[in-house]
Amino acid sequence: MQYLYNIIKADYLQRTRSYSFLITLAATVFMAYSFVPPDTASYTTLSALGYKGVYNSAWVGYVSGIMTSFMLSFYGFLLVNSGIKKDIETEVGLIIATTPVTNFKYLLSKQLSNYLVLLTITGITFIVSIAVFLVRGTDQPFILGNFVFPYLFFAIPALFVVAALAVTAEVFLGKRSILQFIIYFLLFGICMAFINEKGGSDTGVFDPFGLSLMTKSITQHINTHFNEDIKSVSFGFIFNGHKTFKLFAWEGLNWTPIFIFSRLLWIGFGLGLIYISSLFFHRFDFKQAVTIKKKKLQSASAVSATEAGQLIDPMRISRSVLPALSFNYGIYPLIKTEFLLLIRQGNKWLWLLNAALWVAMFVAPFKYAYSYLLPVLLFLQVTRWSELVTKEKTNRIHYFAYASYKPLQRMLPAQIMAGILLAISLSLPVIIRSISNLYAVIGLLNGAVLIVLLAVALGILTGGKKLFEVFFFLLTYAVINQVPFADYLGSLPDHHAPFFIWIVLMMNLTLTVVLFIARRYQIRHL
């Protein structure tokens, strides 16, 4: 237990002391405050076909608990899925591999540290939910159980499974971050579809979030008291304009023993994933792979040396006959290098998916290509853009890079231009189809520049890539759901106006100034 405690404590403190965690926590607090919107808001978080619950303690507590379970499970995976990877990069894993800690105990410690990070955010949202009730609640009595039980039975088991899935994904998929994201969100979507297909169940065996139980209770209450025939309830940030709702008083759920037992089953499922992963965990033993790589390098070197020995006699080499060194201080070679690094990063199979989406944007209906396919295609490049300005520190060559010739005038602009070139190239099908609308084309170019500048700015300010990955995912989710203020690509018709274009342009200029000032400070205080 002493070894486990030290690993969990060190990993937890390392994560929670990072800028990315603090900024993500601040964003989560804002979201938690938005879970229960004011009466004048143009969105809802629970849509029941024109019905909305009275803001009593049951409604505020249960909606906050279910939204925390749903949203934090949605993007929490991205926040915690790099524990093993960090131990590999820092070579701490090699030290841990020499200790008596077994594979299962090590992976369990990583899962628990992931879990504690998510629970920390959950605890903050719990406090915020109580504050929201005190601010926006009606003259209803405060019942603590209506806040405790939703978080206890909804969020805590669901986040335990998310933390376990993050460890499992690292064990089986290694550094393939984008593949981890795709598979996780595919499983998430399948789970949500399965919940909707079941139409609500009291058992919760197939529902890690508890959505089905709450959905069934609310629909039954409305159908009984208002003689309706509502089949389902929608969760999430739903923007449908301000409208008048019919109010109903909902008093919460009746917790059944079988549902509580299903929560324990989901926790057991998470532990089972950790145990299965421990059977396949590499335990930081890369000796075989390194040996094979060394043999290949030695063979290649031997062949090269043999060929060179046949052509050149080392004793006859003279410096005077060697060609003169030529220097190129232009920015074009750097742009070319950064662009090649971008497109060669990751597995080649992913470019097949990129190519399929790129071609599909030419033939799909324009609305779907613009509003769905393009945001997804851009998000698939999240790991490329997130490492655009962080790879120097990750590979520990930032001392050399910052000491190069005019890094602020050459290297940083080259990285930004390479990222923008990739974004524009991927957006080309929609740009070509929008060529008749000048404002739409400018909006697309603005959006392509914005997402790259965000990646660069967040990478420089936080020193890591995690915050941008989480933010870009939430932004993509909002764009697909047509949230107006998140429409950075200008896909909504009213965002083709010059006013919106000027807003995005000013954001780009502001981000440019901020990132150059931040990088200048880093170079001078290296």
C-alpha positions in Angstrom: 0.0 0.0 0.0 2.9 2.3 0.6 4.1 2.0 -3.0 0.5 2.5 -4.3 0.0 5.6 -2.1 3.2 7.2 -3.3 2.4 6.6 -7.0 -1.2 7.8 -6.6 -0.1 10.9 -4.7 2.7 11.9 -7.0 0.5 11.4 -10.1 -2.4 13.3 -8.7 -0.3 16.2 -7.5 1.5 16.4 -10.9 -1.9 16.6 -12.7 -3.7 19.0 -10.4 -0.7 21.4 -10.3 -0.7 21.9 -14.0 -2.1 25.0 -15.7 -4.2 22.9 -18.0 -6.0 21.3 -15.1 -6.6 24.6 -13.4 -8.0 26.1 -16.6 -10.1 23.0 -17.3 -11.4 23.2 -13.7 -12.4 26.9 -14.2 -14.2 26.0 -17.4 -16.0 23.1 -15.7 -17.1 25.5 -12.9 -18.6 27.8 -15.5 -20.4 24.8 -17.2 -21.7 23.6 -13.8 -23.1 27.0 -13.2 -24.8 26.8 -16.6 -26.4 23.3 -15.9 -29.4 25.1 -14.5 -30.0 28.0 -16.8 -31.9 31.2 -15.8 -35.4 31.8 -17.0 -34.2 34.3 -19.6 -31.6 31.9 -21.1 -31.9 30.8 -24.8 -30.9 27.2 -24.0 -31.9 24.3 -21.9 -30.0 21.4 -20.4 -33.0 19.1 -20.2 -35.6 19.2 -22.9 -39.0 17.6 -22.4 -41.0 18.9 -25.3 -42.0 22.3 -23.8 -41.9 21.2 -20.1 -39.4 22.3 -17.5 -39.2 21.5 -13.8 -39.6 23.9 -11.0 -36.2 24.9 -9.6 -36.6 23.0 -6.3 -33.8 21.1 -4.6 -34.7 17.8 -6.4 -34.6 19.4 -9.9 -31.4 21.4 -9.4 -29.6 18.5 -7.6 -30.6 15.8 -10.0 -30.0 17.8 -13.2 -26.6 19.0 -11.9 -25.7 15.4 -11.0 -26.8 13.8 -14.3 -25.2 16.6 -16.3 -21.9 16.2 -14.4 -22.0 12.5 -15.0 -22.8 12.9 -18.7 -20.5 15.9 -19.6 -17.5 14.9 -17.5 -17.7 11.3 -18.8 -17.8 12.9 -22.3 -14.6 14.9 -22.1 -13.0 13.6 -18.9 -11.3 10.8 -20.9 -9.2 13.3 -22.8 -8.2 14.9 -19.5 -6.7 11.8 -17.8 -5.6 9.4 -20.6 -1.9 10.2 -20.5 -0.7 8.9 -17.1 1.3 5.9 -18.5 2.6 8.0 -21.4 4.0 10.6 -19.1 5.9 7.9 -17.1 7.4 6.7 -20.3 8.4 10.1 -21.5 10.0 11.0 -18.1 11.5 7.5 -17.7 9.9 7.3 -14.2 8.3 4.0 -15.4 11.7 2.4 -15.6 12.2 3.1 -11.9 8.8 1.8 -11.1 9.4 -1.3 -13.1 12.3 -2.2 -10.7 10.0 -2.0 -7.6 7.9 -4.9 -6.2 4.8 -3.2 -7.5 2.9 -5.7 -9.7 1.3 -4.7 -13.1 -2.2 -4.8 -11.6 -1.2 -2.6 -8.6 0.6 -0.1 -10.9 -2.3 0.2 -13.3 -4.8 0.4 -10.4 -2.8 3.3 -8.9 -3.0 5.0 -12.3 -6.7 4.4 -12.5 -7.2 5.7 -9.0 -5.2 8.8 -9.7 -7.3 9.4 -12.8 -10.4 8.9 -10.7 -9.3 11.3 -8.0 -8.7 14.0 -10.7 -12.2 13.5 -12.0 -13.6 13.4 -8.5 -11.9 16.7 -7.7 -13.8 18.3 -10.5 -17.0 16.5 -9.5 -16.6 17.9 -5.9 -16.4 21.4 -7.2 -19.5 21.0 -9.4 -21.3 19.6 -6.4 -20.6 22.8 -4.4 -21.5 24.9 -7.4 -24.8 23.1 -7.7 -25.8 24.0 -4.2 -24.8 27.6 -4.8 -26.9 27.6 -8.0 -29.9 26.4 -6.0 -29.4 29.2 -3.4 -29.2 31.8 -6.3 -31.8 30.5 -8.7 -34.0 28.3 -6.6 -37.5 29.0 -5.8 -39.0 29.2 -2.3 -38.6 25.5 -1.9 -36.8 23.9 1.1 -33.2 22.8 0.8 -32.8 19.0 1.0 -29.2 17.9 1.1 -30.1 14.3 0.0 -31.3 15.6 -3.4 -27.8 16.8 -4.1 -25.8 14.0 -2.5 -27.6 10.9 -4.0 -27.4 12.0 -7.7 -23.7 12.5 -7.5 -23.2 9.4 -5.4 -25.2 7.1 -7.8 -24.7 8.8 -11.1 -21.3 10.5 -11.3 -19.1 8.4 -9.0 -19.7 5.0 -10.7 -19.6 6.5 -14.2 -16.3 8.3 -13.7 -14.8 5.2 -12.2 -15.4 3.4 -15.5 -14.1 6.4 -17.5 -10.8 6.3 -15.4 -10.5 2.6 -16.0 -11.1 3.0 -19.8 -8.4 5.6 -20.0 -5.8 3.2 -18.5 -7.0 0.3 -20.7 -6.7 2.5 -23.8 -3.1 3.4 -22.9 -2.2 -0.2 -22.4 -3.6 -1.5 -25.7 -3.2 1.5 -27.9 0.0 3.1 -26.6 0.8 6.5 -28.1 -2.0 6.3 -30.6 -4.0 9.1 -29.0 -6.3 9.9 -31.8 -7.3 6.2 -32.1 -8.0 6.2 -28.4 -10.3 9.2 -28.8 -12.1 7.6 -31.8 -12.7 4.3 -30.1 -13.8 5.8 -26.8 -16.3 8.2 -28.4 -17.6 5.4 -30.6 -18.2 3.3 -27.4 -19.8 6.4 -25.8 -22.2 6.8 -28.7 -23.1 3.1 -28.8 -23.8 3.3 -25.1 -26.1 6.3 -25.5 -27.9 4.7 -28.4 -28.4 1.5 -26.4 -29.8 3.5 -23.5 -32.3 5.3 -25.9 -33.2 2.0 -27.5 -34.1 0.5 -24.1 -36.4 3.4 -23.5 -35.6 3.7 -19.8 -35.0 0.9 -17.3 -35.1 0.6 -13.6 -32.1 -1.7 -13.4 -29.4 0.5 -14.8 -27.4 -2.6 -15.8 -26.8 -1.2 -19.3 -26.6 2.4 -18.3 -23.4 3.7 -16.6 -24.7 7.2 -16.3 -28.2 6.7 -14.8 -29.8 8.6 -17.7 -32.5 5.9 -18.3 -33.8 5.9 -14.8 -34.2 9.7 -14.6 -35.7 9.9 -18.1 -38.3 7.3 -17.3 -39.2 9.0 -14.1 -39.6 12.5 -15.7 -41.6 11.2 -18.7 -43.9 9.2 -16.4 -44.5 12.3 -14.2 -45.4 14.5 -17.2 -47.5 12.0 -18.9 -49.4 11.2 -15.7 -50.1 14.8 -14.6 -50.5 16.5 -17.9 -52.0 13.7 -20.0 -49.2 13.7 -22.5 -47.4 10.9 -24.4 -43.8 12.0 -24.2 -41.4 9.1 -25.0 -38.0 10.6 -24.3 -36.1 13.5 -22.7 -33.0 15.1 -24.2 -29.9 16.0 -22.2 -27.1 18.5 -23.0 -26.8 22.1 -23.9 -29.8 22.6 -26.3 -30.0 26.0 -28.0 -33.5 26.5 -29.3 -34.2 30.2 -28.5 -36.0 31.6 -25.5 -39.5 30.2 -25.2 -42.2 29.7 -22.5 -42.2 26.4 -20.7 -44.9 24.6 -18.8 -43.7 24.1 -15.2 -44.1 20.9 -13.2 -42.9 20.0 -9.7 -40.7 16.9 -9.8 -39.6 15.5 -6.4 -36.7 13.2 -7.4 -36.2 9.4 -7.7 -37.0 6.4 -5.6 -33.7 4.5 -5.3 -34.2 0.8 -5.7 -31.8 -1.9 -4.4 -31.3 -3.3 -7.9 -30.3 0.1 -9.3 -27.8 0.6 -6.5 -26.4 -2.9 -7.1 -26.0 -2.0 -10.8 -23.7 0.8 -9.7 -21.5 -1.7 -7.9 -21.5 -3.8 -11.0 -20.2 -0.9 -13.1 -17.4 -0.3 -10.5 -16.6 -4.0 -10.7 -16.5 -3.8 -14.5 -13.9 -1.0 -14.2 -11.8 -3.2 -11.9 -12.1 -6.1 -14.4 -10.8 -3.9 -17.2 -7.7 -3.0 -15.0 -7.1 -6.7 -14.2 -7.3 -7.7 -17.9 -5.0 -4.8 -18.9 -2.4 -5.9 -16.4 -2.1 -9.3 -18.2 -1.0 -7.4 -21.3 0.9 -4.5 -19.8 4.5 -4.1 -21.1 5.8 -2.9 -17.8 8.1 -0.5 -19.6 10.1 -3.4 -21.1 11.1 -2.1 -24.5 14.3 -4.1 -24.7 13.2 -6.4 -27.5 12.0 -3.5 -29.6 15.1 -1.5 -28.9 17.3 -4.5 -29.8 15.6 -5.0 -33.1 15.9 -1.3 -33.9 19.6 -1.3 -33.0 20.2 -4.3 -35.3 18.5 -2.6 -38.2 20.5 0.6 -37.6 23.8 -1.4 -37.3 23.0 -3.3 -40.5 22.2 -0.1 -42.4 25.4 1.6 -41.0 27.5 -1.4 -42.0 26.1 -1.3 -45.6 26.6 2.5 -45.8 30.2 2.2 -44.5 31.0 -0.6 -47.0 29.7 1.5 -49.9 31.4 4.6 -48.7 34.7 2.7 -48.3 34.5 1.6 -51.9 34.1 5.1 -53.1 36.1 7.3 -50.8 39.5 6.7 -49.1 39.4 8.5 -45.7 43.1 9.2 -45.9 42.6 11.3 -49.1 39.9 13.6 -47.7 40.9 17.2 -47.8 38.9 20.1 -46.5 39.9 22.2 -49.4 38.2 20.0 -51.9 34.9 19.7 -49.9 32.0 21.9 -51.2 31.6 25.2 -49.4 28.8 25.4 -46.7 25.8 27.3 -47.8 23.4 29.0 -45.4 19.7 29.7 -45.9 18.2 32.0 -43.4 14.8 32.2 -45.1 11.6 30.9 -43.6 10.5 28.7 -46.4 12.7 25.7 -45.5 11.3 25.8 -41.9 7.7 25.9 -43.2 8.4 22.9 -45.4 10.0 21.0 -42.5 7.1 21.8 -40.1 4.5 20.9 -42.7 6.2 17.5 -43.4 6.4 16.9 -39.6 2.7 17.5 -39.4 1.6 15.2 -42.2 4.1 12.4 -41.3 3.0 12.4 -37.6 1.0 9.4 -36.4 -0.1 6.3 -38.2 -0.5 6.3 -42.0 -3.9 4.5 -41.8 -5.4 7.7 -40.3 -4.8 9.5 -43.6 -7.1 7.0 -45.2 -9.9 8.2 -42.9 -8.9 11.8 -43.6 -8.9 11.2 -47.3 -12.3 9.5 -47.1 -13.8 12.5 -45.2 -12.1 15.0 -47.6 -13.6 13.3 -50.6 -17.0 12.9 -48.9 -17.2 16.7 -48.4 -17.3 17.1 -52.2 -20.3 14.8 -52.7 -22.2 15.0 -49.4 -25.0 17.6 -49.1 -23.4 21.0 -48.5 -25.0 21.5 -45.1 -23.8 18.2 -43.7 -20.3 18.7 -45.3 -20.0 22.1 -43.7 -21.7 21.5 -40.3 -20.6 17.9 -39.6 -17.9 16.4 -41.8 -15.5 19.4 -41.7 -15.5 19.8 -37.9 -14.9 16.1 -37.5 -12.1 16.1 -40.0 -10.4 19.1 -38.3 -10.8 17.4 -34.9 -9.0 14.3 -36.2 -5.9 16.5 -36.5 -6.0 17.4 -32.8 -2.8 15.6 -31.9 -1.0 17.2 -34.8 -1.9 20.8 -33.9 -1.6 20.2 -30.1 2.1 19.2 -30.5 2.8 22.1 -33.0 4.8 24.1 -30.4 5.1 21.6 -27.6 7.2 19.0 -29.3 10.4 20.8 -28.5 9.8 20.5 -24.8 8.5 17.0 -25.1 11.6 15.9 -26.8 13.9 18.1 -24.6 15.4 20.1 -27.5 13.8 23.4 -26.6 17.1 24.8 -25.4 18.6 24.2 -28.8 15.5 25.4 -30.6 15.2 28.6 -28.6 18.9 29.3 -29.2 18.6 29.1 -33.0 18.8 32.0 -35.4 15.8 34.4 -34.8 13.4 31.8 -33.3 10.7 34.4 -32.8 10.9 35.7 -36.4 11.5 32.3 -38.1 10.6 29.2 -36.2 7.4 30.3 -34.5 5.9 31.9 -37.7 6.9 28.8 -39.7 5.0 26.5 -37.2 1.9 28.7 -37.4 2.0 28.9 -41.2 2.5 25.1 -41.5 -0.5 24.5 -39.2 -2.7 27.0 -41.1 -1.6 25.4 -44.5 -2.8 22.0 -43.2 -6.1 23.4 -41.9 -6.8 25.2 -45.2 -5.9 22.2 -47.2 -8.3 20.0 -45.3 -11.1 22.7 -45.6 -10.5 23.0 -49.4 -13.6 21.0 -50.5 -16.0 23.3 -48.5 -14.1 26.4 -49.6 -14.4 25.4 -53.2 -18.2 24.7 -52.8 -18.6 28.1 -51.1 -16.6 30.1 -53.7 -19.7 32.0 -54.8 -20.2 33.4 -51.2 -17.2 35.6 -50.4 -18.2 36.0 -46.7 -18.5 32.2 -46.3 -15.0 31.7 -47.7 -13.5 34.4 -45.5 -15.3 32.8 -42.5 -13.8 29.4 -43.3 -10.3 30.9 -43.6 -10.8 32.8 -40.4 -11.9 29.6 -38.6 -8.9 27.6 -39.9 -6.5 30.3 -38.7 -8.3 30.5 -35.3 -8.0 26.8 -34.4 -4.3 26.8 -35.2 -3.7 30.0 -33.2 -5.6 28.5 -30.3 -3.4 25.4 -30.4 -0.3 27.5 -30.5 -1.4 29.9 -27.8 -2.6 27.2 -25.4 0.5 25.1 -26.0 2.8 28.0 -25.2 0.8 29.3 -22.2 0.4 25.8 -20.5 3.5 24.1 -21.7 1.4 21.0 -22.7 -1.1 19.8 -25.2 -3.9 18.5 -22.9 -5.8 21.7 -22.5 -6.1 22.3 -26.2 -7.2 18.7 -26.8 -10.0 19.0 -24.2 -11.0 22.5 -25.5 -11.0 21.5 -29.1 -13.1 18.5 -28.4 -15.7 20.5 -26.5 -15.6 23.1 -29.3 -16.2 20.4 -32.0 -19.1 19.0 -29.9 -20.7 22.4 -29.7 -20.2 23.1 -33.4 -21.8 19.8 -34.4 -24.8 20.7 -32.1 -24.9 24.1 -33.7 -24.3 26.2 -30.6 -24.2 29.7 -32.0 -21.2 31.2 -30.0 -19.0 28.2 -30.8 -19.5 28.4 -34.5 -15.9 29.2 -35.4 -16.3 28.0 -39.0 -19.2 30.2 -39.7 -21.5 27.3 -40.7 -24.7 29.0 -39.5 -26.3 31.3 -42.1 -26.4 34.4 -39.8 -22.6 34.0 -39.3 -21.8 35.0 -42.9 -22.3 38.6 -41.9 -19.3 41.0 -41.8 -19.9 41.6 -38.1 -19.2 37.9 -37.2 -16.2 37.8 -39.5 -14.7 40.9 -37.8 -15.2 39.3 -34.4 -13.3 36.1 -35.4 -10.6 38.3 -37.1 -10.1 40.3 -33.9 -9.8 37.1 -31.9 -7.1 35.9 -34.3 -5.2 39.2 -33.9 -5.5 39.0 -30.1 -4.3 35.4 -30.0 -1.3 36.3 -32.3 -0.2 39.1 -30.0 -0.6 37.0 -26.9 1.3 34.0 -28.2 4.2 36.1 -29.5 4.5 37.9 -26.2 4.4 34.6 -24.3 7.0 32.9 -26.5 9.3 36.0 -26.3 9.1 35.8 -22.5 10.0 32.1 -22.6 13.0 32.6 -24.9 14.4 35.5 -22.7 13.8 33.6 -19.4 15.0 30.2 -20.6 
